[in-house]
């Protein structure tokens, strides 16, 4: 998935149709792009995650050259699933893009798409006005 795909996936997490705990929504709204970091580079599974307690633990393991046998259990789908349900923002690696800094609210998918279309139309109008 390219950078645009990650950006859109991150934004769609903060929609009413994405069933996540309110703590996750709150965390996404308050975070900025510098609140993410790359993890799992040392084991060839690089991904961008929100900085939190578990991510710090993963980075510490990587710093001391720990292997996949230590890192992979921390990356389990069970942990992520639990965090989305119980709102424990430190209990899982929450994989998001740097576009997290653009998330300011939780809206419906319809409202998000309507905004995107309106913004695109405005950009096109401004661009065409230059010619």
C-alpha positions in Angstrom: 0.0 0.0 0.0 1.4 3.4 -1.0 1.6 6.5 1.2 -1.8 7.7 0.0 -3.4 4.4 1.0 -1.9 4.6 4.5 -3.1 8.2 4.8 -6.6 7.2 3.9 -6.7 4.2 6.1 -5.6 6.3 9.1 -8.4 8.8 8.4 -11.0 6.2 8.0 -10.2 4.7 11.4 -11.6 8.0 12.8 -15.1 7.5 11.4 -18.3 6.5 13.1 -18.5 3.3 11.1 -15.1 2.1 12.4 -16.1 0.4 15.7 -13.2 1.3 18.0 -13.2 2.3 21.6 -13.7 6.1 22.3 -10.2 6.2 23.8 -8.7 5.3 20.4 -10.7 8.1 18.8 -9.5 10.6 21.4 -5.9 9.5 21.1 -6.0 9.8 17.3 -7.5 13.4 17.5 -4.9 14.6 20.0 -1.8 13.1 18.3 0.4 14.7 15.6 2.6 13.4 12.8 5.7 13.4 15.1 3.9 11.0 17.4 4.5 8.1 15.1 7.6 6.0 14.6 8.9 3.2 12.5 9.1 -0.2 14.2 10.1 -3.7 13.3 12.8 -2.6 10.8 15.3 -5.0 12.3 13.2 -8.0 11.4 12.1 -6.8 8.0 8.5 -6.0 8.9 8.8 -2.2 9.0 5.6 -0.3 9.9 4.6 3.0 11.3 3.0 3.0 14.7 1.7 5.6 17.2 4.3 6.1 19.9 3.0 4.4 23.1 4.2 2.1 25.9 4.3 -1.0 23.8 6.0 0.6 20.9 8.7 1.9 23.3 9.2 -1.7 24.4 9.5 -2.9 20.8 12.0 -0.2 20.0 14.1 -1.1 23.1 14.2 -4.8 22.0 15.3 -3.7 18.5 18.0 -1.4 20.0 19.5 -4.3 21.8 19.3 -6.5 18.7 16.4 -8.7 20.0 15.0 -11.1 17.4 11.5 -11.9 16.0 10.9 -14.3 18.8 10.7 -11.4 21.2 9.0 -8.8 18.9 6.3 -10.8 17.1 4.4 -11.8 20.3 4.1 -8.1 21.0 2.7 -7.5 17.5 -0.1 -10.1 17.7 -3.4 -9.5 16.2 -5.0 -10.4 19.6 -3.3 -7.5 21.2 -4.5 -5.1 18.5 -8.0 -6.4 18.5 -8.2 -6.1 22.3 -6.9 -2.5 22.2 -9.5 -1.5 19.6 -12.2 -3.0 21.9 -11.0 -2.0 25.4 -9.4 1.3 24.5 -5.9 0.5 26.0 -3.9 2.8 23.9 -0.6 1.5 25.4 -1.4 -2.2 25.0 -0.9 -2.6 21.2 1.1 -1.3 18.3 -1.5 1.0 16.7 -0.5 1.2 13.1 -1.2 4.6 11.7 0.4 7.0 9.2 2.0 10.3 9.7 -1.3 11.8 8.5 -2.6 11.2 12.1 -1.9 14.9 12.6 -4.6 15.8 10.1 -7.3 13.9 12.1 -9.3 16.5 14.0 -12.7 14.8 14.5 -14.8 11.6 14.1 -17.3 11.9 11.4 -19.4 9.4 9.3 -17.8 8.0 6.2 -20.4 9.9 4.1 -19.4 13.2 5.7 -15.7 12.4 5.2 -16.3 11.6 1.5 -18.4 14.7 1.1 -15.6 16.9 2.6 -13.0 15.3 0.3 -15.1 15.9 -2.8 -15.8 19.5 -1.8 -12.1 20.1 -1.1 -11.1 18.5 -4.4 -13.6 20.7 -6.3 -12.2 23.8 -4.6 -8.7 22.9 -5.4 -9.7 22.3 -9.1 -11.6 25.6 -9.2 -8.6 27.5 -7.8 -6.2 25.7 -10.2 -8.4 26.4 -13.2 -8.7 30.1 -12.3 -4.9 30.4 -12.8 -5.2 29.7 -16.5 
